[in-house]
Amino acid sequence: MPNHMWMNDDHIAFADTVKRFFDEEVTPNKDTWTEAGVIPKSLWKKAGELGILGATFPEEHGGLGLSRHFDAVTFLEQTKAGDSGWGVSVHNIAAHYITAFGTDEQKARWLPGLASGDKVAAIAMTEPGTGSDLQAVKTTAIRDGNEYLINGSKTFITNGGSADLIVLVAKTDPSAKGRGVSLIVVETENLEGFAVGRCLKKMGMKRNDTAEMSFTDVRVPLTNLIGTEEGQGFIQLMKQLPWERLILGYMALGASQCALEHTLAYVKERKAFGKRVMDFQNTRFKLAEAATKIELLASFCDTCLTELEAGQLTAEKAAMVKWWGTQTQCEIVDECLQLHGGYGYMSEYPISELYTDARVQKIYGGTNEIMKEVIARSLDID
Ligand SMILES: Cc1cc2nc3c(=O)[nH]c(=O)nc-3n(C[C@H](O)[C@H](O)[C@H](O)COP(=O)(O)OP(=O)(O)OC[C@H]3O[C@@H](n4cnc5c(N)ncnc54)[C@H](O)[C@@H]3O)c2cc1C
């Protein structure tokens, strides 16, 4: 399995803690939470106590002040443990809008609760009428005295049913396109006019309470605008999306490793025509291909992480790691499932969940077609 050259003793110790957390707190409860369609709030608190949620938040706001390498460790360990239903990545992404663009007062107000797990975060961009074309969002946040009056609806929101804090993408100037977009924090507790609709039934990620939500004359203070200037939301999104896309690259990597490990164990046990499935040349070649792709993806993710930390990760390279990483993940889990034969199709085998969970990776975080548009645009310059 890949050797991440940046991993020092601190990263290894952190990885041990996170791995133990998944082994002890998540894995034994997977079936119960899959049935419930939601992760209990108590898990967030436990993760907060271990420093998993706030690893990269500033120390003065309840975090550990560490580099993004530590978050990468978390997303790797989560997916290596075969989970992608717990929306910790979305919580992290939402919080990083506050760390990156929030005022000191906003950071002090919101980050400690997000680090401790007392508050769960979501990010609400997608609407029933628009997903890929973010500039076309219809949700409005109109100034009214010292408040914003919010109207609109969102869909497919990860952690939507349990979110205490939502980073909302809304138009503060509905007459403008991208320049009219702002990011506004909505705190959901006892919030009049805010409603969570159904938790959506999905083919994968069944432990996540992905939900619809509506805003009807919801009022929040003007001070909930992230940053100090309206109309900055689209730029803020563009600046943070490389991190979101790299997270999906690391999650693709961990899930691919998990699929390979389960498959290796299976094909060494299973017999056909008097020999182990592992002994067929086709099996050996498929596994060799998967192991090679995993090494390539790890190197690519690590390069992107180095560039991100140096402030040099471009939108197009982040798009490359997202589309290629998730495409590669889907190829690997498909081949791994095939090597399980009919058992791979049965829910009791982990490869089955890895397969259904993988599919959405090519869709959310910007579809892979949009990623290729971003890359092609960067090539189409004279
Ligand atoms: C499980 C799950 C969790 C999600 N979590 C969140 C969340 O937490 N927050 C959030 O805001 N959203 C979330 N989403 C929404 C997700 O980001 C969107 O589904 C995604 O951005 C695509 O938008 P859409 O579904 O409206 O598809 P559309 O934009 O309608 O796209 C339909 C198809 O057209 C293609 N297409 C669109 N435009 C172009 C173009 N210019 N060129 C070529 N092809 C194009 C797309 O690639 C796609 O194949 C989630 C979705 C799922 C399924």
The ligand as an ORCA input file, in Angstrom:
! r2SCAN-3c Opt
* xyz 0 1
  C     -25.228     11.914     -2.249
  C     -25.079     13.354     -2.671
  C     -24.597     14.270     -1.744
  C     -24.512     15.619     -2.094
  N     -24.107     16.542     -1.152
  C     -24.196     17.865     -1.449
  C     -23.967     18.852     -0.432
  O     -23.606     18.548      0.710
  N     -24.139     20.153     -0.761
  C     -24.508     20.543     -2.016
  O     -24.662     21.738     -2.231
  N     -24.740     19.639     -2.997
  C     -24.590     18.319     -2.739
  N     -24.839     17.387     -3.728
  C     -25.241     17.837     -5.041
  C     -24.161     17.651     -6.112
  O     -23.100     18.506     -5.885
  C     -24.857     17.880     -7.452
  O     -25.718     16.772     -7.664
  C     -23.866     18.034     -8.601
  O     -23.165     19.251     -8.489
  C     -24.554     17.991     -9.972
  O     -25.625     18.853    -10.029
  P     -27.060     18.319    -10.569
  O     -27.391     17.100     -9.804
  O     -28.008     19.452    -10.531
  O     -26.756     17.896    -12.050
  P     -26.845     18.819    -13.355
  O     -26.062     20.059    -13.151
  O     -28.279     18.941    -13.753
  O     -26.089     17.907    -14.418
  C     -26.716     16.829    -15.125
  C     -25.685     16.278    -16.107
  O     -25.341     17.294    -17.041
  C     -23.928     17.457    -17.061
  N     -23.570     18.849    -17.276
  C     -24.062     19.944    -16.654
  N     -23.455     21.048    -17.102
  C     -22.563     20.647    -18.028
  C     -21.601     21.312    -18.858
  N     -21.433     22.639    -18.798
  N     -20.838     20.574    -19.693
  C     -20.986     19.229    -19.762
  N     -21.865     18.536    -19.003
  C     -22.634     19.232    -18.142
  C     -23.456     16.989    -15.691
  O     -22.100     16.622    -15.690
  C     -24.391     15.812    -15.455
  O     -23.885     14.678    -16.081
  C     -24.880     16.033     -3.404
  C     -25.331     15.075     -4.334
  C     -25.441     13.766     -3.971
  C     -25.969     12.802     -4.991
*
